[in-house]
Amino acid sequence: MNQAIFLSACLLSVAHAVAQPNITRFTRNGDITVTNTCANGVCTLKQAGIVTGPYLPVWQVFPSQTEITRQVAPSGFYRA
């Protein structure tokens, strides 16, 4: 029983250790940088005209590194 509780606690702590993708840079000409991307997954950037949404995909990429820089329209709201 104690081993099951310990294992559950370990799994929960690891689940929170995974970093979420973040938009770390957005310039006036539309250069956007997303960091903490998973190098073996899919990164989707979404855009909306107003902050409450709806958010629609702008692009999806299979990153080979943990940071992606692309150019997008310099208006609206974005999330990764």
N, C-alpha and C positions, 0 to 999 in steps of 0.2 A: 504494500500500500504506500509506504513512504517513497519507494522508488518511482511509482506512478506519479505522485505529486511532484517530486523533484524533476522528472522528465517533462511534465507539463509546464512547470515554471521555466525550464530551460528553453523549451520551444516558444513560449510566449515572449521571452526576452530576445530571442533571435529574430522573431517576426517584427519587432519594433526597431531593430538595428538596421534594417534595410532603408537606405536613403531614398527619398521621393524625388522625382525629377523637378528641377527648379528652373525658372527663367531668370537668368542672372544678368542678362544684358539685352537692352532694346534701344536702338539708336533712332534718330530722326529719319534716316533714310530707309529704315525697315530691317536692318541687320538684327537678328535675334539669336541669342545663345541659350541653349538648354543644357544644364549640367546634371550630373547624377543619373544619366541614362544607363540602362542595363545593356551591356555589350552583346548579350545574346538574346535580346527580345525586340519588341517593336516600340518605337517612340512615336506618339501621335501629338501633333500640335493642333489645338482647336481655337477658333476665332468666333467672336460674337460682336454685334453692333452695340449692344448695351450690356452692362455688367451682369445682369440677371439672366442673360441668355436669350434664346437657345444657342449653345456652342456647337459649331459644325467643324468637321475636320478640314484643315488646310493642307497638311501633308502628313504622310507616315513614312518612316525610314527605319531600316534595320541598322542600327549604329554599330560601328566597329570599335568605338571608343566611348568614353563616358561623357564627352562634351560634343555638342553639335552646334554649328553656326550656319544659318540659312538666311535668305532675304525674303521678307513678306511685305504685304501692304502696310504702310506706317500708320494705319488708323484702326480703331476698334480695340477690343479686349482679347487677350490671349491667355491660354493655359495649356500646360503640358500634361 
